[in-house]
């Protein structure tokens, strides 16, 4: 067994970003467009765009730079601040997951190693 920890980062009791938003940034970076990133996560373009704009407003920086479509179609890329944020978040989540697993094992296993 293992614990599942869900993370949301708050400011003044309001969610700024969390696991879902970071998956969206990853999907945009991987797929190359906001639309394709949204589709990969089962989100509408409008919902994904709203999440990005809300994060940008809360953080005071642009996270996604897009070029308008044309014959070759549009594209989106993560800005430098978004790339840093995503890298920091991945490090944080990795450390948090490792700690949660250690504490789960410590709290739920007895001296024999069996789940109580």
For each residue, the residues with C-beta under 8 A, 3 or more apart:
1: 104 108 115
2: 101 104
3: 100 101 103 104
4:
5: 96 97 100
6: 18 19
7: 18 19 92 93 96
8: 15 17 18 19
9: 15 16 17 18
10: 13 14 15 16
11: 14 16 58
12:
13: 10
14: 10 11 58
15: 8 9 10 18
16: 9 10 11 55 58 59
17: 8 9 21 22 55 58 59 85 89
18: 6 7 8 9 15 21 22
19: 6 7 8 22 23 93
20: 23 24 41 51
21: 17 18 24 25 51 55
22: 17 18 19 25 26 86 89 90 93
23: 19 20 26 27 41
24: 20 21 27 28 37 38 41 43 48 51 52
25: 21 22 28 29 63 64 78 82 85 86
26: 22 23 29 30 86
27: 23 24 30 31 36 37 38 40 41
28: 24 25 31 32 33 34 36 37 64 76 77 78
29: 25 26 37 77 78 83 86
30: 26 27 37 40
31: 27 28 36 37 39 40
32: 28 36 75 76 77
33: 28 36 37 66 73 74 75 76
34: 28 37 38 45 48 49 52 64 66 76
35: 38 39 45 48
36: 27 28 31 32 33 39 40
37: 24 27 28 29 30 31 33 34 40 41 48 76
38: 24 27 34 35 41 43 44 45 47 48 49
39: 31 35 36 42 43
40: 27 30 31 36 37
41: 20 23 24 27 37 38 48
42: 39
43: 24 38 39 47 48 51
44: 38 47 48
45: 34 35 38 48 49
46: 49 50
47: 38 43 44 50 51
48: 24 34 35 37 38 41 43 44 45 51 52
49: 34 38 45 46 52 53
50: 46 47 53 54
51: 20 21 24 43 47 48 54 55
52: 24 34 48 49 55 56 63 64
53: 49 50 56 57
54: 50 51 57 58
55: 16 17 21 51 52 58 59 63
56: 52 53 59 60 61 62 63 64
57: 53 54 60
58: 11 14 16 17 54 55
59: 16 17 55 56 63 81 85
60: 56 57
61: 56 79 81
62: 56 65 79 81 82
63: 25 52 55 56 59 78 79 81 82 85
64: 25 28 34 52 56 76 77 78 79 82
65: 62 76 77 78 79
66: 33 34 74 75 76 77
67: 74 75 76
68: 74
69: 72 73 74
70: 73 74
71:
72: 69
73: 33 69 70
74: 33 66 67 68 69 70
75: 32 33 66 67
76: 28 32 33 34 37 64 65 66 67
77: 28 29 32 64 65 66
78: 25 28 29 63 64 65 82 83 86
79: 61 62 63 64 65 82 83
80: 83 84
81: 59 61 62 63 84 85
82: 25 62 63 64 78 79 85 86
83: 29 78 79 80 86 87
84: 80 81 87 88
85: 17 25 59 63 81 82 88 89
86: 22 25 26 29 78 82 83 89 90
87: 83 84 90 91
88: 84 85 91 92
89: 17 22 85 86 92 93
90: 22 86 87 93 94
91: 87 88 94 95
92: 7 88 89 95 96
93: 7 19 22 89 90 96 97
94: 90 91 97 98
95: 91 92 98 99
96: 5 7 92 93 99 100
97: 5 93 94 100 101
98: 94 95 101 102
99: 95 96 102 103
100: 3 5 96 97 103 104
101: 2 3 97 98 104 105
102: 98 99 105 106
103: 3 99 100 106 107
104: 1 2 3 100 101 107 108
105: 101 102 108 109
106: 102 103 109
107: 103 104
108: 1 104 105 115 116
109: 105 106 113 114 115 116
110: 113 114 116
111:
112:
113: 109 110
114: 109 110
115: 1 108 109
116: 108 109 110
